[in-house]
Amino acid sequence: MYRLIIILVLLIILFFMVRKAVREFLGWGKPDPMLPGRDVMVQDPVCKLYVTAGSAVVEKIGGQTYYFCSDECAIKFKSNLSG
């Protein structure tokens, strides 16, 4: 009985290993490098704090996208640009 359980567990492990190898070989499941996810870490240009892109305050200034940890940092950055 124990032999049967051990064989089933080994077959399940083998199945997942083969499935992962096939997916990697075919390129399935790889993220598109041109589309960063929401969990990518970006650096605030004012206080140099790292935040996730999904939780950051996003501002487009002069055609460029900036990520800030808070609205206060975004306001401070804009005021420094204007003089």
C-alpha positions as CSV (number, residue, x, y, z in Angstrom):
1,M,0.0,0.0,0.0
2,Y,2.8,2.4,0.9
3,R,4.6,1.6,-2.4
4,L,1.5,2.7,-4.3
5,I,1.3,6.0,-2.4
6,I,5.0,6.6,-2.9
7,I,4.7,5.9,-6.7
8,L,1.7,8.2,-7.0
9,V,3.5,11.0,-5.2
10,L,6.6,10.5,-7.4
11,L,4.4,10.5,-10.6
12,I,2.7,13.8,-9.5
13,I,6.1,15.4,-8.9
14,L,7.3,14.2,-12.3
15,F,4.2,15.5,-14.0
16,F,4.7,19.0,-12.6
17,M,8.4,19.0,-13.4
18,V,7.7,18.0,-17.0
19,R,4.9,20.5,-17.3
20,K,7.2,23.3,-16.1
21,A,10.0,22.2,-18.5
22,V,7.6,22.2,-21.5
23,R,6.2,25.6,-20.6
24,E,9.7,27.1,-20.3
25,F,10.7,25.5,-23.6
26,L,7.7,26.9,-25.4
27,G,8.0,30.3,-23.8
28,W,4.5,30.2,-22.1
29,G,4.0,32.1,-18.9
30,K,6.9,34.5,-19.4
31,P,5.9,38.2,-18.8
32,D,6.3,40.6,-21.7
33,P,9.4,42.7,-21.0
34,M,7.8,45.8,-22.5
35,L,4.9,45.8,-20.0
36,P,6.1,46.2,-16.4
37,G,3.8,44.8,-13.8
38,R,2.2,46.6,-10.9
39,D,4.7,45.0,-8.5
40,V,7.8,46.5,-10.2
41,M,9.8,48.7,-7.9
42,V,10.4,52.3,-9.0
43,Q,12.4,55.0,-7.2
44,D,10.9,58.3,-6.1
45,P,13.1,61.1,-7.6
46,V,12.6,63.4,-4.6
47,C,13.1,61.3,-1.5
48,K,14.8,58.3,-3.3
49,L,12.3,55.8,-1.7
50,Y,11.4,52.7,-3.6
51,V,7.7,52.0,-4.1
52,T,5.7,49.6,-6.3
53,A,4.5,51.0,-9.6
54,G,0.9,50.0,-8.6
55,S,0.9,52.0,-5.4
56,A,2.9,55.0,-6.6
57,V,1.6,58.4,-7.5
58,V,2.1,58.7,-11.3
59,E,2.7,62.1,-12.9
60,K,3.4,62.9,-16.6
61,I,5.7,65.9,-16.7
62,G,7.2,67.2,-19.9
63,G,6.2,64.0,-21.7
64,Q,8.0,61.8,-19.2
65,T,6.4,59.6,-16.6
66,Y,7.5,60.0,-13.0
67,Y,6.6,57.8,-10.0
68,F,6.3,59.3,-6.5
69,C,5.8,57.8,-3.1
70,S,3.3,60.5,-2.1
71,D,1.5,63.6,-3.4
72,E,3.8,65.7,-1.3
73,C,6.8,64.5,-3.2
74,A,5.1,65.1,-6.5
75,I,4.2,68.7,-5.5
76,K,7.8,69.3,-4.3
77,F,9.2,67.9,-7.6
78,K,6.9,70.2,-9.7
79,S,7.8,73.2,-7.6
80,N,11.6,72.5,-8.1
81,L,11.1,72.3,-11.8
82,S,9.2,75.6,-12.1
83,G,11.9,77.4,-10.2
